[in-house]
Amino acid sequence: MGDRGMANQSEYDVAVLGAGIGGYASAIRAAQLGKKVALIEKDKVGGTCLNRGCIPTKTLLAASNILEMVGQAEEAGIHIGDVTVNFGEVMARKDNVVSRLAQGVRHLIKKNNIELIQGKGVIASKNRIRVVNPEGEETVVSAENIIIASGSEEPKPSYAKVDEDTILTTRGALELKKCPQSLAVIGGDIIGVEFAVIFNTFGAHVEVLDASPNLFPSLDVDIGRYYQRVLKRKGIRVHLNTEVKSACANSDGKATVDAVENGSPLKLTVEKALITDRRNPSSTGIGLEEIGVQTRDGFIVVDEHMRTSVPNIYAVGDVTGGKMYAHVALAEGIVAAENIAGLGSSIDYKATPVCMYCQPEVASIGLSEEEARQQGYQVAVGKFPLLANGRALTLGKTEGFAKIVCDKETEEILGVHLVAPHATEIIGEAALAMQLECTSEEIGQLIHPHPSVSEALMEAAKAVTGKAIHF
């Protein structure tokens, strides 16, 4: 259908395709800069992070962490009677948290005078998006600039047929009505381990399978090796160097996972199998080919200003295939909006934190020790165990360590890696230090509060040159 005779056609300075965190952040920033903005969303405001990712999983982890602490109460001299878990109420709280935050995002969109258009958007030209709403009505959105923030989709592995009943992705796992008795988690990176810990704490027998030789293959090897021991203590079985050949639902409602572990066959029969492989870009069917937006393996190619190969079209978040984290999508959205407004913003991924919210928490930023060596640095490492940290002892949470990787010659901080209580908060200090190009000596000289877990970071910084006080 051509534009001629279209009943609904509106003009904007910026049209944003997708209302996940990257999309609504770019829309809000563009509106702050005086632009007339349309925000197009086919599903729920907040995208994967708010509705099916970061927020619901962290709400479930908060509940599982409370349950784990209750189990450790006697160590602190506190005796608690029988403890029961109402899984339905746990999931209902998760839904309530998501609903409240979604309502807050909608309020921000309205407050910034952004027009929210509900429907599926397809880019018809470099300045037009066709939107079909749930009732089948079509609108043409005309805009001087377009920001694509279409996000990513659940994995569709060749070795399994996902039904979200027995063979699950994270979408199905977050909709379970009861905790499964047994669960195979395929994928040993952050998402997989978080789900493994959640369901293990609520009573499931959990086995984790990953093809890599270490857990968290994207992080420093010391984190993966340490956390494998943590999971073992929690009762979670970990199968590394394990290639999954198939995962299928059986006629009895259970799942069978066939794999090869270190060259030997491995067969698991479980109530549910959860696939946490890398997500796919939501880039098909939105008109990229027709307008000449360059892609690579389905991901949109962008520069440091978030521009695509078409000058007035930008892309942010998971659909670009870079660091697929919500906080990165938010930063990219702001950069795109500011470039549209002529501010010349660019993005630097050097100080991007990566976090996992189990107990103990994991947080990492910058280069791993292996990456630093591979890039030709003469490396110096400082490491400090939580066993020697006063605050960790008072909390009864001494699992973990702080590790700093530096350039031996300049003491420039190349990477910081934490397994510790509150690691996801403490990593903010490391992010600022790296952004400001601090040295390990400067972190070591900074007066930290005592007692605090953050002192472990200070001691690791001192340990780079053998000056740690408490170890």
Order of alpha helices (4+ residues) and beta strands (2+ residues): beta-alpha-beta-alpha-alpha-alpha-beta-beta-beta-beta-beta-beta-alpha-beta-alpha-beta-alpha-beta-beta-beta-beta-beta-beta-alpha-beta-beta-beta-alpha-beta-beta-alpha-beta-alpha-beta-beta-alpha-alpha-alpha
